[in-house]
């Protein structure tokens, strides 16, 4: 309801509605001040951001950006949520993941989480990092199994873990209709991770059993995380999840289940990233796409996809891991606003080893704060109606559907994995993204931007090593820079000091600070320590300052004008003092006395890796 002032006029009544052309003209003026002479649509394009999958984020969206009718929450095509009330009744399910081999330690962690806000458990069972199957009863001692849903992650052979859990329900007197959670059976996801041939026989067996006897248990997980963790884009993650879900539908309906019964056995798992708008759009698009699948299969009402969102491990960093708290908060926000029924926030130290109690506490409290203090769950589909979100949802859904059709034409998900099509597509996507990461076009705070060589090392108990597999790889955004930093650490341990670069700043601080700061940040990202003492040098002082720095290389930092005036003399003095390499902060120009130019958009990883090689840093 709009409340008008006493005079009945809107506060905006005296302001005329600006046209799109007027806004564009103002944009042209701003760009002109920055040296870009562009007009018309080119001005808008200059402020646009390219995403993966051929998508583009424009700087302005208006009512002219019409999109398909998203429907109503709880009704097909379920874009706005699988339930009419969304998460407004009790918030989303806070699902904590546990991977501990010791049943006693696992039990302590599980009980502590349940007492402090966690509402369901995601347990690794079997394998090198999971609790042994015989220890599951001890791990769940004291847990009210009729109140706390349990989700299993039992790897390639889930049968023993499933039988153990079902036996616990019976032994503890939990009625079959009261059992909640998921058996987590996902043969195609395991095939993607391991490179083995999937077998759907056991999956069909457990689905038929749950459909017949355990109405609150879902048997199959459609896990898209293997594709995200191998470097896949949002559209590729969605397309492959659709192909997996369709493969399971075919197998289940062939065994006698109806489409409605088969759909009720599936829970979809997606990655949530720090790009909150892309996460929101991905979850909304996933529901729309699955509703379309159900419609084509003749059961439009069965397409209400149940979603489990997990904060991305790809975005987590090993250096400055505290920043991961910010990343997971944004990812959790996107998952909650996007309508996921269950959300798992990975602890900030996830990539370092087994999380400690503090990290688990922060992880579970992230959801609690967003729901209880920020009230994100008070509104159904809070992003609905946003021209940007609706348009992004449409475009992402179209890209994902196109890729899904490619997979189906290749024979379906199993055939696409077997032929190498999935691996090749994801590898190409990651290679393109890696180039952006290396050029810092996609910055990673604490790693490629604003790194600190003096940060306190966070140590955790190591996770048991998993056997080498022949499936999809697991990638990290910090991979290339982590390799550089590790080389610097090794050099520090062997020699007592890190490789150094002397910043030869020309002129007063007012003219060189911007490029000196840029250069310092760039070298720090590769573990090379910048020495900026004194603040400014010239041809008469550069040699002595370089010798005192202990560095073996130098970088000129100033304006193009001062490079032209003083660059040759300063570079000559530095070489005479023993500088083995002269860098220059800025693009190649009139001054040609530098060996290497570093600038925004250059391949930082290649430059620094080559320099560490030249310096003999192993």
PALUM-221998 format. One line per field, with one value per residue (C-alpha): residue number from 1; x, z, y. Coordinates in pm, whole numbers. Example, Ala and Ser with C-alpha at 12.3 -4.5 7.8 and 13.67 -1.06 7.14 Angstrom:
2
nr: c(1:2) $
px: c(1230:1367) $
pz: c(780:714) $
py: c(-450:-106) $
//
This chain:
618
nr: c(1:2:3:4:5:6:7:8:9:10:11:12:13:14:15:16:17:18:19:20:21:22:23:24:25:26:27:28:29:30:31:32:33:34:35:36:37:38:39:40:41:42:43:44:45:46:47:48:49:50:51:52:53:54:55:56:57:58:59:60:61:62:63:64:65:66:67:68:69:70:71:72:73:74:75:76:77:78:79:80:81:82:83:84:85:86:87:88:89:90:91:92:93:94:95:96:97:98:99:100:101:102:103:104:105:106:107:108:109:110:111:112:113:114:115:116:117:118:119:120:121:122:123:124:125:126:127:128:129:130:131:132:133:134:135:136:137:138:139:140:141:142:143:144:145:146:147:148:149:150:151:152:153:154:155:156:157:158:159:160:161:162:163:164:165:166:167:168:169:170:171:172:173:174:175:176:177:178:179:180:181:182:183:184:185:186:187:188:189:190:191:192:193:194:195:196:197:198:199:200:201:202:203:204:205:206:207:208:209:210:211:212:213:214:215:216:217:218:219:220:221:222:223:224:225:226:227:228:229:230:231:232:233:234:235:236:237:238:239:240:241:242:243:244:245:246:247:248:249:250:251:252:253:254:255:256:257:258:259:260:261:262:263:264:265:266:267:268:269:270:271:272:273:274:275:276:277:278:279:280:281:282:283:284:285:286:287:288:289:290:291:292:293:294:295:296:297:298:299:300:301:302:303:304:305:306:307:308:309:310:311:312:313:314:315:316:317:318:319:320:321:322:323:324:325:326:327:328:329:330:331:332:333:334:335:336:337:338:339:340:341:342:343:344:345:346:347:348:349:350:351:352:353:354:355:356:357:358:359:360:361:362:363:364:365:366:367:368:369:370:371:372:373:374:375:376:377:378:379:380:381:382:383:384:385:386:387:388:389:390:391:392:393:394:395:396:397:398:399:400:401:402:403:404:405:406:407:408:409:410:411:412:413:414:415:416:417:418:419:420:421:422:423:424:425:426:427:428:429:430:431:432:433:434:435:436:437:438:439:440:441:442:443:444:445:446:447:448:449:450:451:452:453:454:455:456:457:458:459:460:461:462:463:464:465:466:467:468:469:470:471:472:473:474:475:476:477:478:479:480:481:482:483:484:485:486:487:488:489:490:491:492:493:494:495:496:497:498:499:500:501:502:503:504:505:506:507:508:509:510:511:512:513:514:515:516:517:518:519:520:521:522:523:524:525:526:527:528:529:530:531:532:533:534:535:536:537:538:539:540:541:542:543:544:545:546:547:548:549:550:551:552:553:554:555:556:557:558:559:560:561:562:563:564:565:566:567:568:569:570:571:572:573:574:575:576:577:578:579:580:581:582:583:584:585:586:587:588:589:590:591:592:593:594:595:596:597:598:599:600:601:602:603:604:605:606:607:608:609:610:611:612:613:614:615:616:617:618) $
px: c(0:135:101:74:148:-139:-156:-210:99:369:719:835:557:783:1037:989:1045:1382:1396:1642:1806:1863:2025:2243:2352:2465:2660:2833:2942:3091:3277:3405:3570:3753:3882:3628:3456:3154:2793:2457:2440:2820:2814:2586:2793:3104:2944:2818:2977:3023:2942:3000:2752:2737:2535:2581:2486:2380:2411:2039:1719:1373:1015:1098:1302:1000:1038:821:549:718:383:295:493:401:255:404:653:772:1016:909:936:825:594:333:471:836:1060:840:701:1025:1307:1523:1661:2010:2196:2544:2791:3008:3302:3467:3589:3573:3212:3264:3397:3126:2860:2990:2992:2646:2484:2653:2526:2170:2161:2279:2049:2125:1807:1938:2256:2458:2692:2982:2968:3241:3540:3863:3697:3359:3243:3258:2920:2929:2997:2687:2476:2731:2760:2382:2348:2122:1987:1608:1584:1216:1303:1644:1648:1960:2114:2373:2680:2797:2998:2992:2848:2568:2390:2555:2506:2142:2068:2237:2031:1703:1795:1850:1505:1355:1570:1482:1114:1091:779:847:627:822:1163:1293:1593:1762:1956:2175:2206:2357:2526:2571:2726:2964:3050:3137:3365:3534:3524:3357:3058:2729:2485:2127:1998:2052:1918:1595:1568:1598:1363:1095:1141:1116:819:639:735:913:708:933:1261:1396:1621:1813:2031:2082:2415:2543:2844:3087:3030:3061:3373:3527:3499:3158:2949:2605:2430:2645:2570:2197:2205:2389:2157:1860:2023:2089:1736:1590:1810:1676:1319:1361:1501:1238:937:1068:1063:696:690:469:625:485:632:966:990:915:1231:1468:1648:1863:2191:2345:2641:2582:2855:2945:2776:2445:2239:2368:2292:1938:1881:2032:1798:1496:1594:1651:1295:1153:1352:1258:893:926:1069:778:533:678:660:287:295:312:212:506:772:820:1195:1334:1668:1971:2220:2583:2826:3087:3419:3566:3550:3712:4075:4358:4531:4353:4074:3887:3758:3574:3324:3221:3202:2984:2759:2688:2639:2400:2207:2173:2062:1801:1663:1673:1435:1647:1472:1801:2127:2472:2732:3080:3311:3562:3851:3699:3995:4253:4140:3886:3696:3718:3427:3457:3441:3133:2971:3027:2893:2566:2520:2544:2202:2066:2169:2032:1699:1653:1822:1804:1462:1546:1294:1004:915:841:1067:1202:1390:1076:976:1330:1376:1740:1676:1385:1584:1892:1672:1529:1865:2029:1740:1766:2143:2101:1822:2034:2320:2080:1960:2323:2370:2050:2153:2481:2284:2210:2415:2585:2686:2811:3030:3154:3247:3438:3199:3128:3495:3594:3319:3393:3768:3721:3503:3757:4045:3868:3793:4151:4271:4052:4179:4541:4478:4293:3984:3815:3986:4023:4045:4335:4497:4528:4412:4522:4738:4946:5276:5263:4923:4885:4886:4567:4642:4386:4390:4436:4156:4237:4355:4105:4228:4318:4023:3985:3680:3630:3896:3834:3946:3995:4000:4321:4512:4763:4839:4860:5136:5330:5287:5397:5719:5781:5718:5969:6227:6162:6210:6533:6696:6528:6386:6140:6228:6217:6147:6262:5996:6180:5919:5993:5869:5655:5413:5115:5217:5357:5139:4873:5117:5341:5040:4936:5284:5316:4980:5077:5412:5265:5013:5306:5488:5748:5803:5806:6057:5953:6225:6291:5954:6109:6436:6614:6922:7156:6991:6846:7161:7226:6860:6846:7159:7020:6687:6837:6629:6755:6493:6334:6012:5978:5662:5546:5370:5439:5580:5839:5924:6016:6213:6397:6340:6658:6888:6721:6707:7077:7163:6962:7129:7466:7374:7298:6927:6877:6537:6366:5987:5772:5422:5225:5157:5431:5476:5754:5992:6152:6413:6216:6239:5878:5566:5300:4956:4590:4485:4831:4883:5006:5053:5269:5480:5544:5596:5859:6029:6042:6195:6455:6532:6584:6290:6181) $
pz: c(0:-94:176:29:213:349:30:-171:-384:-429:-309:-668:-820:-899:-1083:-1446:-1546:-1725:-2055:-2146:-2395:-2123:-1899:-2187:-2255:-1895:-1924:-2234:-2040:-1757:-1998:-2191:-1873:-1842:-2199:-2371:-2667:-2714:-2793:-2811:-2743:-2729:-2409:-2244:-2370:-2215:-1873:-1937:-1779:-1968:-1783:-1878:-2110:-2338:-2084:-2031:-1734:-1851:-1637:-1649:-1662:-1706:-1751:-2120:-2031:-2037:-1946:-1942:-1680:-1377:-1238:-870:-584:-545:-893:-1226:-1362:-998:-1090:-779:-549:-512:-222:-204:131:31:339:532:783:940:721:516:645:789:676:821:650:860:741:1044:1064:1445:1551:1898:1763:1499:1764:1969:1663:1550:1890:1929:1590:1651:1986:1820:1522:1267:1148:937:903:591:679:486:547:441:230:358:522:632:941:897:837:1167:1349:1220:1519:1764:1562:1581:1947:2121:1791:1759:1415:1380:1425:1260:892:787:441:343:129:100:-221:-495:-282:-73:-3:334:469:355:519:839:853:780:1048:1297:1224:1300:1607:1761:1693:1430:1225:853:774:1026:866:690:474:175:107:-131:-395:-708:-943:-1224:-991:-858:-1214:-1287:-984:-1032:-1406:-1351:-1534:-1355:-1257:-1187:-1052:-683:-728:-872:-584:-313:-496:-516:-148:-36:-262:-117:253:344:215:387:249:-91:-232:-513:-519:-846:-746:-976:-754:-950:-1258:-1074:-895:-1229:-1349:-1515:-1567:-1421:-1743:-1770:-1409:-1476:-1807:-1663:-1362:-1599:-1801:-1479:-1353:-1686:-1681:-1336:-1446:-1736:-1510:-1238:-1469:-1657:-1326:-1270:-1082:-1215:-1319:-1004:-784:-963:-929:-558:-514:-640:-454:-661:-524:-661:-580:-440:-514:-396:-709:-527:-827:-1044:-761:-725:-1100:-1117:-854:-1008:-1356:-1228:-1100:-1425:-1633:-1422:-1438:-1817:-1801:-1583:-1819:-2121:-1928:-1875:-1507:-1485:-1119:-1025:-1133:-797:-764:-413:-387:-163:-209:-97:-81:-352:-265:-589:-450:-116:-68:138:182:401:464:687:370:302:568:345:39:212:356:6:-124:159:92:-273:-187:62:-160:-455:-275:-181:77:235:259:359:442:424:708:616:671:446:204:483:643:902:1031:1398:1630:1572:1194:1218:1451:1208:923:1092:1237:890:808:1150:1122:770:874:1227:1207:839:798:453:493:579:213:-55:-359:-247:-579:-786:-999:-1030:-1399:-1370:-1187:-1409:-1726:-1594:-1498:-1851:-2026:-1797:-1840:-2219:-2214:-1980:-2187:-2501:-2332:-2192:-2546:-2658:-2388:-2484:-2850:-2740:-2590:-2242:-1931:-1903:-2269:-2248:-1951:-2119:-2444:-2272:-2397:-2045:-1949:-2263:-2229:-1862:-1925:-2198:-1969:-1688:-1921:-2027:-1667:-1565:-1814:-1648:-1305:-1420:-1554:-1236:-1439:-1182:-863:-560:-245:-22:-304:-630:-474:-137:-40:277:306:684:740:1025:898:977:1038:1053:1094:743:568:483:124:-120:-373:-709:-943:-1316:-1314:-1329:-1164:-872:-937:-717:-809:-612:-778:-990:-727:-454:-655:-674:-303:-216:-412:-214:113:15:-65:271:457:270:277:555:322:37:-316:-331:-582:-537:-626:-788:-758:-955:-855:-557:-393:-547:-895:-832:-551:-777:-987:-691:-505:-815:-856:-488:-498:-815:-685:-347:-520:-637:-305:-413:-138:-256:-96:-125:67:8:-111:-421:-609:-902:-1107:-829:-547:-722:-715:-341:-255:-470:-309:39:-45:-87:-403:-730:-955:-972:-1094:-1211:-1081:-1195:-1475:-1846:-1847:-1577:-1744:-2055:-1857:-1602:-1699:-1899:-1635:-1343:-1530:-1617:-1250:-1139:-1391:-1280:-922:-1026:-1110:-1319:-1450:-1486:-1471:-1544:-1402:-1707:-2064:-2326:-2446:-2548:-2283:-2398:-2127:-1928:-1977:-1873:-1849:-1590:-1624:-1555:-1762:-1813:-1744:-1386:-1332:-1642:-1561:-1199:-1272:-1533:-1293:-1012:-1261:-1360:-994:-926:-684:-700) $
py: c(0:345:612:963:1288:1497:1702:1384:1430:1170:1273:1223:1430:1728:1516:1421:1059:1044:864:593:828:1088:829:712:1069:1107:781:914:1222:1019:791:1091:1219:887:915:691:854:628:712:542:172:152:360:110:-180:-23:-65:-419:-725:-1050:-1370:-1731:-1906:-1603:-1403:-1030:-816:-474:-161:-81:-285:-138:-251:-286:-596:-821:-1187:-1494:-1504:-1664:-1778:-1783:-1939:-2304:-2339:-2446:-2352:-2311:-2033:-1845:-2146:-2504:-2416:-2141:-2024:-2062:-2066:-1824:-2073:-2198:-2072:-2301:-2628:-2569:-2879:-2928:-3160:-3392:-3602:-3761:-4120:-4143:-4221:-4068:-3737:-3735:-3787:-3495:-3270:-3380:-3326:-2989:-2873:-2994:-2815:-2492:-2445:-2715:-2886:-3176:-3381:-3460:-3746:-3896:-4272:-4512:-4422:-4263:-3961:-4092:-4274:-4654:-4812:-5011:-4683:-4504:-4616:-4472:-4153:-4101:-4193:-3944:-3807:-3809:-3964:-3873:-3504:-3465:-3564:-3756:-3732:-3992:-3948:-4306:-4298:-4555:-4837:-4685:-5014:-5101:-4746:-4738:-5072:-4956:-4636:-4813:-5067:-4783:-4647:-4985:-5052:-4715:-4741:-4469:-4520:-4554:-4258:-4046:-4103:-3792:-3708:-3864:-4183:-3983:-4255:-4100:-4348:-4095:-3840:-4104:-4204:-3841:-3825:-4160:-4226:-4563:-4705:-4621:-4892:-4786:-5116:-5041:-4688:-4828:-5078:-4813:-4577:-4844:-4925:-4562:-4494:-4793:-4777:-4450:-4155:-3899:-4034:-3942:-4208:-4035:-3725:-3541:-3391:-3116:-3039:-3265:-3049:-2719:-2841:-2943:-2583:-2592:-2282:-2223:-2329:-2642:-2731:-2693:-2877:-3176:-3190:-3203:-3481:-3676:-3625:-3739:-4051:-4137:-4071:-4312:-4583:-4540:-4524:-4828:-5015:-4941:-4611:-4334:-4003:-3843:-4118:-4099:-3720:-3750:-3960:-3690:-3414:-3175:-3040:-2718:-2497:-2148:-1895:-1545:-1409:-1388:-1279:-1562:-1806:-1670:-1694:-2044:-2188:-2018:-2137:-2492:-2512:-2375:-2622:-2923:-2818:-2825:-3177:-3293:-3125:-3304:-3630:-3575:-3476:-3095:-3092:-3316:-3069:-2898:-2950:-2994:-2816:-2850:-2565:-2599:-2309:-2350:-2514:-2374:-2019:-2110:-2008:-2150:-1815:-1561:-1815:-1569:-1402:-1727:-1620:-1330:-1554:-1812:-1541:-1408:-1761:-1846:-1525:-1619:-1973:-1856:-1580:-1819:-2053:-2357:-2573:-2687:-2493:-2617:-2354:-2504:-2392:-2121:-2366:-2631:-2638:-2660:-2986:-3094:-2789:-2705:-2624:-2250:-2289:-2513:-2261:-1974:-2189:-2279:-1930:-1777:-1918:-1829:-1464:-1429:-1578:-1448:-1107:-1016:-1184:-1320:-1599:-1368:-1307:-1564:-1512:-1172:-1132:-1189:-894:-760:-688:-791:-1118:-1216:-1145:-1328:-1625:-1638:-1615:-1870:-2112:-2082:-2149:-2445:-2598:-2571:-2757:-3018:-3083:-3130:-3394:-3570:-3573:-3733:-4024:-3894:-3829:-4169:-4168:-3808:-3898:-4213:-4037:-3758:-3491:-3362:-3357:-3167:-2910:-2839:-2827:-2566:-2356:-2372:-2289:-1969:-1879:-1957:-1698:-1437:-1542:-1521:-1171:-1076:-990:-1212:-1096:-1324:-1116:-1218:-1413:-1220:-894:-754:-1054:-1050:-1238:-1194:-1353:-1598:-1954:-2145:-2512:-2790:-3166:-3307:-3487:-3851:-3869:-4011:-4267:-4120:-4134:-4115:-3892:-3519:-3302:-3069:-2713:-2407:-2040:-1990:-2276:-2084:-1820:-2084:-2255:-1928:-1858:-2213:-2158:-1840:-2027:-2294:-2025:-1858:-2186:-2261:-1917:-1724:-1460:-1429:-1323:-942:-670:-309:-52:236:509:826:1169:1270:1028:1203:1091:744:604:452:251:167:26:-166:-314:-404:-585:-769:-896:-990:-1216:-1428:-1429:-1170:-914:-550:-312:51:235:517:650:813:768:927:843:954:752:446:231:269:214:-99:-245:-176:-345:-690:-739:-882:-721:-375:-220:140:308:650:836:798:1150:1076:745:940:1198:980:618:557:704:524:191:226:294:-9:-238:-109:-201:-559:-561:-873:-765:-429:-420:-118:-56:51:-46:-25:335:571:438:113:59:-201:-577:-653:-437:-515:-357:-418:-717:-867:-1238:-1203:-1576:-1615:-1308:-1406:-1774:-1688:-1449:-1706:-1949:-1691:-1618:-1988:-2015:-2378) $
//
